[in-house]
Amino acid sequence: MVKTNTKQQTPDECSHECTGCPSATSCTEAKVGSNLPPKVDIDVKHVILVLSGKGGVGKSTVSVNLAFALANHGYQVGLMDLDMHGPNIPKMLGIEDQKFAMIGNKIEPVHVTGTLSVVSIAFVLPDTSTPLIWRGPMKMAAIQQFLEDVNWGSLDYIVVDLPPGTGDEALTIAQLAPNVRGAVVVTTPQDVATLDARKAVKFVEKLGLPVLGIIENMSGMLCPHCGKEIDLFGKGGGKKIAVDLNVPFLGAIPIDIEMRIAGDEGRPFIIRRQEVNTSWESVNKVMEALIKEVEG
């Protein structure tokens, strides 16, 4: 059982003594280098965070396709699903029936390919319809376990799929994970999404991490009948905020029915090479731009 200090300090009481304070991972007054949890010692060269200001923008789709793109480049990749209350990564990879195995005192991740391994809270739930009813401290303890108690082996990359917003999960992984290379912000073009994406970018910058770039998802829709592009959610919003905030714009991905089918079937869109179309080319171009940004 995780034991937590339930006494919440008020701003006037806070003296920046972070040890034991339940606000330590979210307090904007915490000193850099103060007594926050130390980085977990695991063998990974780069950790990439994938986040968004709001839900429903296709963040998990980006995470899955990025992980596969990196694995296809010959890298050893871990994919960490930290959307505790909506863990969709297993479904999108066709592994939703898998469960964790223990080898010695270590959790064995679920191996999708020889170069891609996955962890998700979904692998410990009784079934896919079971809700996770946890407060912040429980989620933070699980994130620490996903880092230090999993038999990751030696990895080139860990791609972290985060829940929407700028809360506990994002703060915890940014503070605990070693070698965080930076964050990717996913948005859709309309103002209601880009407003929150701006907050996500500034959140990443407040943590002192590089913004690897912005991806504009659902950027127009290709009609499956005539092939004409329809600006269903608008277009260009992601590029505009990238320019405004002086961060890289990695590209735009249109809405495509085949991409939805790929997610539902557990077969990532990026690996469907035999079905190359305009949308596949857009996804591939964005993934290549992101890999180039990550590799510097």
N, C-alpha and C positions, 0 to 999 in steps of 0.2 A: 504494500500500500504506500502511495506517495504521501508524505507528510508535508504540509505547507503551513506557512505563517499566514494566518487569516487577518491579522491586524493591518489595516490599510493606513499608511501615513498620509497626513494632509501636507500640502505644499509648504506650509509654515513650519511643520515639524521636521521636514526632510533636511538632513545634514549631509546628503550624498554618501551616507554609509549604506552601500547597496547590498551587502551580504544579508540574506534572509528577508529582504524586502520584496513583497509580492509584486511591486511595481518596477522591479529592477530592470526587467526586459523591455519595458515600455516607457519608462520615465525619460523625458527629454532633458532633464537636469542632470542625469547621470554623467559623471566625469569620464572622459576617455581614459582608459587604463585603470578605472576603479575596480572594485572587487566583484566584477561580473563573472559568470561562469567561464572557465578557460576553454580555449579551442580544443575540440576533440582530435586526438591523434589518430588519423587514418591515412592510408596511402592513396591519395588522390591528387592529381596535378592541378585540376581546375574544377571549380563548382560554378554552375550557371543557374541563376534563379530566373524562373519564368513567372511573371506576375501581371496583374491587371488591376485597374482601379475599381472595376465592377465585374459582376458575373455575366456569363453568357456570351463572351466575346471570342471564344475558341482557344482559350489558353491551354487547355489539356491537349487539344489537337496539335497545337504548335509544339508542346513538350514532347509528345509521342513522335512526331515527325522529325524533330531536331535530334532526339536520341537515336533514332534509326539512321538519320543522315550521318551522324558522327560515327556510329558503328559501321556503316557502309564505307567510311573512310579508313577503316582498319583500327579504330580506337577501341579500347576497352571502356565500356560505358555503363554507368549505373543510372537508373531512372527512379527517383524518389517521389512518391505520390504523397504530398502533405496536405491535400484537401481532405482533411479528416472527416468532415461531415458530408462530403460528396465525392468519394473516391472512385472516379470514373476510368482511371488509367487501365486497370485490369480488363474492363469491358472492351476498351478500345484496342487492346492487344489480344483479345480472345483468350484470356487466362483467368477469367473471373471465377472459375471453379477451383483454382489452385489454393493451397494453404501453405503456411510456413512450415519448414522442417527444422529441427534442432540437430546440429552436429556438435557434440561436446557441449560447450557452454555458449555456442554462437548460433545465431539465427541464419539460416541459409536463405538468401534471396531467391526469388523465382527466376529461373534462367529462360529467357525468351529465345536467344540465339547464343552462339559461342562467345559473342562480344557484347551482349546486352543482358543486364540483370535488373530486376525490379523489386522494390519494396512498397507496400501499401497497407494501410490499416484494414483494407477489405479482406486481406488474407487471414485475418484472425476473427472476423465477424462470422456468426453462425450461418447467415445467408445474405443474399444481396439486398434484401429489403429491411435488414436490421439497422435502425438508426444508431449513431454514436452520440451518446448524451454525456458529454464531458465539458468541464470548465477548463479554463486556460492552463492551470498547473498540470493537469493530466496530459494535455496535448503536448506541453513542453517536455514532460518526462518521456513521452513516446518518441518525440523527435530526437532526443538525446540517445535513446535506445536504437533508433534507426541508423544513427551514425556509428556509435561505438560498439554495439552488440551484434552487428550484422557482419557476416563473413564476406565482405566486399572483395577481398583480394586487392590486387594492385590495379588501380583505375587511372585512366587518362582524364575522364570526365564523370561528374555526377550532374545530371539535369534534374532540377527540383521544380516540380509542378506545385505551385502554391495556391491557396484559396484566394478569392477576390479580396481586395482591400489591403490595409497596411497595419495588420494586427499582430497577435502573438506569434503565429507560425512564421511569418516573414522575419520578424525581429529575432526570434529564437535561432532559426537556421543561419541568419547572417552573423550572429554572435558566436555560435558553436562550431560551424563548419570551417575547416581550414581552406586556405587558397581559394576564396570566393573570387572568381574572375570578374563577375559583374552580373547585371540583371537585364533581361529582355522584357519590355513592356508591350503587351498585346492590347489593341483597341479595335473597335469598329469605327466607321467614319463619322457617325452622327455626333452632334454636340453633347448629348447626354452621356455618351461614352468617353469622348475626348476630354471632357471636364474632369472626370475621375482619373483618366490616364495621366493628366498633368500632375495630379496629386501623387500618383505612383512614382513618376519620374523624380519629383522633389523629395519623396520619401527615400528613394534609393540614394540620392545625392546627400541627404542628411546623414545617412549611415556611412558616408565616405566611400561608397562603392561606385565603380564606373557604370554608366548606362550604356550597355552594348548596342542598344538600338530600339526603335519602335517598329512594330509590325502592324500594318493595317489589314485586319481580317474582314471578311464579308464585304469587300470593296467592289461593289457592283455584283450583278448576277448574270450569268450566261444562260439565256433561254434554251432549254433542252430541245425545243422544236425548231426555232429559226436561227439560233446562235447569236441573236442580238443581245447586247449588253444593256441591262436595266439597272439604274442606280437605286436599288431598293432601300438601302440605308444611307445613300449619299456616296460621296467619293472625295478623297483628298484630305479628310480630317486628320488622319494620322501623320501624313507628311507635313501638314501645317504646324502641328504642335512640335514636331521634330525640329523644324526650322526655327520656330519661336523659342524653343528651349535649348537650341544649339546642341542637339544630340543626333546620332546617326539615324537615318531612316533606312530600314532594311528592305522595304518593299511592300507591295500590296497583294493580297490573295482574294480572288473573287469567291462568291458563293457558288458551289457546284453540288448538284444532287449526288454525284459520284463520291464526293468527299464525305457526305453524310452517310452514304451506304458503307463506305470503307470503315468509318468509325463504328457503325452498328455491327458490322461483320467481324470486327476485331482484326482488320487487315490494313495497317497504316497506308495512307494514300501515297506516300513517297516511294513505297516499294512496288507500286503497281506499274512497273515500267512497260509492260505489254499494252497498257491502256493510256499511253501518253496523249494528253490533249493540252489545250491552252491553260487550263487550271493546274495541271500537273507541272507544266513548265513554270508557272508563277510560283508554286510552292517550292520547286527545286531551286529557282533563282533566289528566293528569300532565304532558304536554308544555306545555300552556298555563300550568300552575302554575310549571314550570321557567323558561319564557320570562319570566314576570312577575318571578320572583326574579332572573334575570339582568339584566333591564332596570331593576331597582331601583324 
